[in-house]
Structure formats: C-alpha cells, structure tokens
Amino acid sequence: MLLSNICINTTGPFDFTFDMSASSVLPDTGPCSSGTYFPSDYCALIPGCYAVSAPAPTPSYGNDLGVLNGLDPNGVWTLYGAAYNGVTTGQLAGWKLVITTDGSDPVAPTLPAPGPDLVEIPNTAVMGTFMVDTPLYWKPEAGAASGSVMQAGQSLWVYGADPSGEYFFVMMAGQFFWVPVSTMGPTASSPWNGRLLPLDEVAPDDPRVGAASAPVSDESSSDGVSRR
C-alpha cells in the first residue's frame, strides 16, 4: 500500500514519489506538499479502514517496496485506488512506474538433488503460494475435492497445468493434486523472488497423474519408501 488516509482536510494538486530510501512519510492531516516519501499507510493502524473492492487484492497489505527487488518487471503493473469514507472529490491525474535494473541476467534457483526418501522435483517446478484458502482436488474438476484445504500463505510445488489452463498440478508430501490456477501466485521470498508459475501442460497420460487419483492413507507406500 503506497498511501492511505493521508493529507486529510488539505487540497492539492500534489506530485508524490514513493521510495524506500525516503526519510519521511506523508502526514495524515496535513499540510501536505509534493515530494519523495516513504510509503504512508495509515489505514494499517485502523481496523476496517481499507475500502478497496474487487478486482483489487484483498487486505492485508504491505508497504515494503523491497519485496519487489529481483522480480521480473515484464508484464502488466496495475495501480488500484478507492474513495475513503465516502469522499469522492479526489482525482488521480496520472502515475508512472520507474524500474531500476542492475544489468545482470536473472539466475534460476538451484534445486537440491533428491535423496532416497524424496520425490524428485524437476527443474521446471516452481514454489507457488496460495492467495486464499483453497481445497485440493484429485482431478482438475470442481466435483473432485479431496477434503483437504490449503490455507492462504501456504506454499506447494507447482509442476504445470491441465490442458485447459484452469488447474495447476501441485505436489504436497509426495502426493499430487490439482488446484485452481486463480488461487495461487508467485512466491515473493528468496530464492523464488516472484518467479512466474509454470503453465507447461501436464498430459493426461503423465505417470504422475495417477498419484493424484485417490487419497493416501499412510505416509509410507507399499514399496517401503516414505514420501515427503
């Protein structure tokens, strides 16, 4: 969140730049002036203050722009805004995003080699994070819920997607499941740093698909190998 509940009872126009190296935040009640500021999110201190509606992400929000360091800047960047407390007289004249690069090529994270008690994870797999509480499915269809639910903020390996592109093929504890693509997003923390989730098609005859066709009742398989 770049700003919220700031400059109350003051009028502009203002030209704000937000930078983590700034030495001050915008005041909540003014007076305000154009300049460079640290993200100024006063709504974070007031329960129920956020009034941003869909399609904007739901609260809570962070204000550490440093989490964007190392991410792939290519793609669509969207700025969301909303009226606060019924006030609708404000106007956004425009905005721009300034991206600074170090000139180096991105380096894909190195995955550990699988041990005798680990399921092999291909180099194309990426760790994804759930944005909302999400059921796990045995098949890429709405009527095949497994009964298990992943909580928002939890992460799983994403191997690819079904032919329709609507379900990710994921792995948890050596067991494979499907989850709706709309429920997962990139993992911001190192070493993933927002790496995009793979949409490589998982074919119907992929041998791993059979592992997601029925529940696993025990952590140890019939071949004596513990799946993690």
Secondary structure, 3 states (H helix, E strand, C coil): CCEECCCCCCCCCCCEEECCCCCCECCCCCCCCCEEEECEEHHHHCCCCCCCCCCCCCCCCCCCHHHHCCCCCCCCCCCCCCCCCCCCCCCCCCCCCCCCCCCCCCCCCCCCCCCCCCCCCCCCCEEEEECCCEEEECCCCCCCEEEEEECCCCEEEEEEECCCCCEEEEEECCEEEEEEHHHEEECCCCCCCCCCCCCCECCCCCCCHHHHCCCCCCCECCCCCECC
